[in-house]
């Protein structure tokens, strides 16, 4: 990947994403596109939870531009569900999802798997370069999504999870317990509500990686009670939330520095 040209590519990707319904912020979308493009691993880009295609469009545009194969978009597109926004009288987001891909010009860059993640996992055998988990946010469901597809992460692959620092305790707990607490992962961080980590089974236990993961986990763990309470805090609880939140990284990601951080030497 040529980082010198990534800026314009990301700008064009965001232009297409911004016209797509969904809840991914601009900075989150740009980070996700960077992770897909710069992950130092071979394999598929896999998305669990597509809804109307906002993240799918960004991932597919990058995959199309850099010849990374088709994005595997996994979502049953059923409604209502525990975490998907209400679709009113409609029972599915599938037609709007397809329209989003067509409108953005990336339909041919997406392999649609209209099914639950556990159904897709039954016959999955391909290595994965980027695993984006944004499906059912209930703790058991997030834990299952990670457990089902983690065995297929290629060394150097990037795992990214949405709403880790949002209102849902499920993604936050899984990120703290199963990702930051695992020596199978090396560099890790948070960006807006995204938690990410690089799969490094060979050297994830190295002191430089373990120490940073544990430091991040100490801070992120303090937010679990806040998420369990629905982030409705007052008085001392609100002060504690703000204190720990500010200790987490939220700044803009520099593409060159981030790529250097996850480079396999």
Secondary structure, DSSP 8 states (H G I E B T S, - for coil): --GGGHHHHHHHHHHHHHTS-SS--HHHHHHHHHHHHH-SS-SEEEEE--TTSHHHHHHHHHHHHHT---EEEE----SS-SSS---TT-S-SHHHHHHHHHHHT-GGGEEEE-S-HHHHHTT----EEEEEE-S--SHHHHHHHHHHHHTTEEEEEEEEETTTTSS-HHHHHHIIIIIIT-TTEEEEEEETTEEEEEE-TTTTTSHHHHHHHHHHHHHHHTTHHHHHTTT---HHHHHHHHHHHHTS--S---HHHHHHHH---
